């Protein structure tokens, strides 16, 4: 709810490799009961924006992976490219 009031929001997933973080965050395309946190959060945000009256919204999202001190932008054109 704070996001809709203008506050930044973060979802942070930390755990051992292979424990299911990617599945929890992304899920799968179908069935809808298998959607992850990210698509569910975006659905909620966009539904809230559609219902809002007399308001402007700017939505920015980033999806980063930090692994072995390397940072990668998972929404970028090349998801294998490391960021500085």
Backbone as CSV, one residue per row, in Angstrom:
resi,resn,N_x,N_y,N_z,CA_x,CA_y,CA_z,C_x,C_y,C_z
1,UNK,0.820,-1.183,0.000,0.000,0.000,0.000,0.868,1.253,0.000
2,UNK,2.026,1.181,0.631,2.936,2.322,0.645,3.409,2.718,-0.740
3,UNK,3.551,1.742,-1.622,3.972,2.034,-2.993,2.963,2.956,-3.662
4,UNK,1.698,2.726,-3.425,0.658,3.546,-4.039,0.608,4.946,-3.431
5,UNK,1.266,5.131,-2.305,1.336,6.443,-1.668,2.635,7.164,-2.010
6,UNK,3.460,6.574,-2.870,4.663,7.241,-3.341,5.959,6.764,-2.713
7,UNK,5.904,5.764,-1.867,7.119,5.239,-1.251,7.750,4.167,-2.137
8,UNK,9.067,4.046,-2.058,9.758,2.990,-2.791,9.461,1.649,-2.150
9,UNK,9.417,0.632,-2.971,9.187,-0.716,-2.470,10.290,-1.646,-2.952
10,UNK,10.639,-2.604,-2.138,11.680,-3.564,-2.481,11.230,-4.959,-2.075
11,UNK,11.497,-5.897,-2.951,11.336,-7.305,-2.611,12.735,-7.895,-2.680
12,UNK,13.208,-8.437,-1.591,14.575,-8.949,-1.495,14.507,-10.444,-1.215
13,UNK,15.077,-11.236,-2.111,15.085,-12.688,-1.930,16.529,-13.144,-1.734
14,UNK,16.790,-13.780,-0.621,18.145,-14.219,-0.290,18.074,-15.646,0.227
15,UNK,18.866,-16.516,-0.363,18.895,-17.900,0.088,19.972,-18.650,-0.686
16,UNK,20.130,-19.911,-0.367,21.120,-20.736,-1.043,20.744,-20.937,-2.510
17,UNK,21.755,-21.193,-3.339,21.533,-21.514,-4.737,20.667,-22.758,-4.843
18,UNK,19.693,-22.703,-5.721,18.830,-23.851,-5.963,17.686,-24.016,-4.993
19,UNK,17.438,-23.017,-4.153,16.390,-23.155,-3.136,15.007,-22.695,-3.605
20,UNK,14.906,-22.135,-4.816,13.600,-21.755,-5.350,13.312,-20.272,-5.404
21,UNK,14.322,-19.429,-5.256,14.091,-17.976,-5.284,13.527,-17.521,-6.627
22,UNK,14.117,-17.972,-7.728,13.652,-17.557,-9.060,12.218,-17.996,-9.290
23,UNK,11.881,-19.204,-8.921,10.508,-19.682,-9.088,9.558,-18.859,-8.235
24,UNK,9.940,-18.564,-7.013,9.088,-17.766,-6.132,8.883,-16.364,-6.706
25,UNK,9.929,-15.778,-7.254,9.832,-14.422,-7.792,9.109,-14.392,-9.137
26,UNK,9.435,-15.317,-10.051,8.891,-15.284,-11.402,7.695,-16.202,-11.586
27,UNK,7.765,-17.388,-11.040,6.719,-18.375,-11.268,6.766,-18.878,-12.693
28,UNK,5.628,-19.366,-13.162,5.502,-19.821,-14.548,4.296,-19.133,-15.173
29,UNK,4.242,-19.128,-16.505,3.187,-18.401,-17.225,1.801,-18.993,-16.957
30,UNK,1.696,-20.267,-16.838,0.390,-20.862,-16.588,0.551,-22.130,-15.789
31,UNK,-0.334,-22.502,-14.972,-1.595,-21.833,-14.640,-1.375,-20.603,-13.754
32,UNK,-2.404,-19.781,-13.647,-2.256,-18.523,-12.903,-1.941,-18.752,-11.426
33,UNK,-2.282,-19.922,-10.901,-1.958,-20.210,-9.499,-0.455,-20.382,-9.293
34,UNK,0.311,-20.496,-10.378,1.764,-20.691,-10.305,2.532,-19.404,-10.608
35,UNK,1.825,-18.266,-10.685,2.508,-16.993,-10.916,3.350,-16.648,-9.693
36,UNK,4.455,-15.969,-9.941,5.332,-15.582,-8.853,4.963,-14.232,-8.249
37,UNK,5.793,-13.794,-7.331,5.556,-12.526,-6.626,5.586,-11.340,-7.581
38,UNK,6.516,-11.323,-8.521,6.649,-10.170,-9.421,5.395,-9.966,-10.272
39,UNK,4.920,-10.971,-11.025,3.702,-10.714,-11.804,2.491,-10.386,-10.936
40,UNK,2.391,-10.974,-9.764,1.270,-10.666,-8.879,1.346,-9.225,-8.369
41,UNK,2.568,-8.785,-8.021,2.734,-7.409,-7.543,2.405,-6.407,-8.644
42,UNK,2.872,-6.675,-9.875,2.567,-5.770,-10.989,1.066,-5.721,-11.269
43,UNK,0.399,-6.853,-11.223,-1.050,-6.856,-11.417,-1.731,-5.966,-10.380
44,UNK,-1.323,-6.118,-9.133,-1.917,-5.318,-8.060,-1.652,-3.823,-8.272
45,UNK,-0.433,-3.482,-8.625,-0.077,-2.071,-8.832,-0.877,-1.482,-9.985
46,UNK,-0.935,-2.182,-11.124,-1.652,-1.645,-12.278,-3.162,-1.582,-12.043
47,UNK,-3.709,-2.523,-11.306,-5.133,-2.438,-10.947,-5.388,-1.221,-10.061
48,UNK,-4.489,-0.959,-9.130,-4.640,0.207,-8.247,-4.530,1.505,-9.029
49,UNK,-3.628,1.546,-10.015,-3.472,2.743,-10.847,-4.744,2.991,-11.649
50,UNK,-5.325,1.930,-12.203,-6.553,2.082,-12.989,-7.707,2.612,-12.143
51,UNK,-7.743,2.259,-10.883,-8.836,2.694,-10.002,-8.619,4.093,-9.433
52,UNK,-7.397,4.594,-9.491,-7.082,5.901,-8.903,-7.660,7.023,-9.763
53,UNK,-8.170,8.039,-9.098,-8.713,9.198,-9.792,-7.875,10.422,-9.459
54,UNK,-7.716,11.308,-10.439,-6.993,12.568,-10.261,-5.585,12.351,-9.713
55,UNK,-4.863,11.388,-10.259,-3.501,11.112,-9.802,-2.637,10.740,-10.995
56,UNK,-1.364,11.081,-10.899,-0.388,10.690,-11.910,0.585,9.728,-11.255
57,UNK,1.043,8.779,-12.021,1.971,7.781,-11.501,3.169,7.647,-12.416
58,UNK,4.322,7.442,-11.822,5.540,7.092,-12.539,6.012,5.782,-11.931
59,UNK,6.059,4.757,-12.735,6.440,3.438,-12.250,7.769,3.059,-12.883
60,UNK,8.747,2.765,-12.044,10.049,2.273,-12.507,10.329,0.979,-11.780
61,UNK,10.870,0.022,-12.509,11.176,-1.270,-11.903,12.580,-1.707,-12.307
62,UNK,13.237,-2.379,-11.408,14.520,-3.007,-11.728,14.489,-4.408,-11.142
63,UNK,15.196,-5.289,-11.778,15.241,-6.686,-11.363,16.704,-7.099,-11.434
64,UNK,17.364,-7.097,-10.294,18.804,-7.324,-10.233,19.123,-8.653,-9.581
65,UNK,20.210,-9.237,-10.030,20.728,-10.446,-9.402,22.141,-10.145,-8.912
66,UNK,22.416,-10.453,-7.679,23.762,-10.338,-7.119,24.230,-11.748,-6.816
67,UNK,25.295,-12.159,-7.481,25.798,-13.521,-7.327,27.323,-13.479,-7.401
68,UNK,27.988,-13.974,-6.380,29.460,-13.957,-6.314,30.023,-12.556,-6.564
69,UNK,29.441,-11.572,-5.945,29.850,-10.166,-6.029,29.664,-9.567,-7.418
70,UNK,28.966,-10.243,-8.318,28.629,-9.718,-9.634,27.161,-9.322,-9.632
71,UNK,26.866,-8.179,-10.266,25.496,-7.682,-10.350,25.065,-7.728,-11.808
72,UNK,23.888,-8.293,-12.057,23.344,-8.365,-13.412,21.928,-7.807,-13.422
73,UNK,21.598,-7.084,-14.498,20.258,-6.533,-14.687,19.436,-7.560,-15.459
74,UNK,18.480,-8.187,-14.800,17.701,-9.242,-15.428,16.596,-8.707,-16.335
75,UNK,16.402,-7.391,-16.385,15.465,-6.782,-17.314,16.191,-6.163,-18.505
76,UNK,17.506,-6.163,-18.495,18.302,-5.565,-19.566,18.301,-6.409,-20.835
77,UNK,18.821,-5.836,-21.914,18.883,-6.534,-23.191,19.779,-7.776,-23.096
78,UNK,20.889,-7.667,-22.373,21.810,-8.795,-22.211,21.874,-9.132,-20.729
79,UNK,21.153,-10.159,-20.320,21.082,-10.505,-18.891,22.356,-11.144,-18.379
80,UNK,23.275,-11.473,-19.280,24.565,-12.051,-18.860,25.601,-10.956,-18.572
81,UNK,25.349,-9.740,-19.017,26.293,-8.634,-18.849,26.337,-8.205,-17.382
82,UNK,27.541,-8.055,-16.861,27.727,-7.631,-15.472,27.706,-6.103,-15.405
83,UNK,27.104,-5.577,-14.351,27.085,-4.131,-14.128,28.264,-3.733,-13.260
84,UNK,28.670,-2.494,-13.380,29.779,-2.009,-12.540,29.242,-1.539,-11.204
